[in-house]
Amino acid sequence: MPKLPVLSGEELIKLLKKAGFIVVRQKGSHVSLQKEDYKTVVPVHSELAKGTLLGIMKQCGLTKEALEGLIRG
């Protein structure tokens, strides 16, 4: 199983957009994204904590392998 990457909030938002998520709104340093039945909020921090990243991935229905695929291209 691949190791969880270290990502910033902005990097994760770009990857989620690549996966088909759209930005619904931004309030302060938090961005809300949505795709079909999946909704999540990403904090725009310089580095996301591992637990935060795992929670967002769970809300989005993404596996570590799927996230790795988005990062590669």
N, C-alpha and C positions, 0 to 999 in steps of 0.2 A: 504494500500500500504506500503510495507516495506521501512524502512529508508535506505538511501544510506550509504554503509559501507565506512570506511576510509581505503584506500589501498595505498600501495607504488607502484611505477612504476613496480618494479620487481614482486610483487604479482599479479598485473593485467596482466602482460605478461604471467605468469604461467597459470592464469585462461583462457586467450585467447587461449593459446596453447592447453589447455584441451578441448576447444570448437572447435578445428580444425584449428585454425589459424597457419600459419607458419611465421617464421622470414625471411623477405626478405633481410634486411640489417640493420646495425647499424652505425650511424654517430654521433660521440661524445656521448652525453647522451640521444639520441633519437633512438628508435628502431621502424622500419617499419614492420608491419605485414600485411598479406593478406590471404583471404579465398574467393574463387570464385570471386564474384563481389565486395566484401567488402575490403577496404583498410583503414588503420589507422596508426598513429604514436603515440607511447607512450613515454613520457619523463620519464627517469629513475630517479625519485626524491624519497626522503624518504617518502613523503606524497603528493598524488595528490589532487589538489583543486577540490571542488565539481563540478564546472563548467567544468573543464577539463575532469573529469571522465564522466560526462553526455554527453559531446561532443564526447568522444571516444565511449561510448555506442551507441550513435545515429549512428555514422559512421559504427559500427559493426552490427547494427540491433539488439542489445540486450536490453531487458527490465530489469527493476529492479528485477523482479521476476526471470528471466533467470540468471542474475548475482548471485542472492542469491542461486539459485540451483547449480551453478558452485562452489560456496564457500562451500556449504554443502557437496558436494561430487559427 
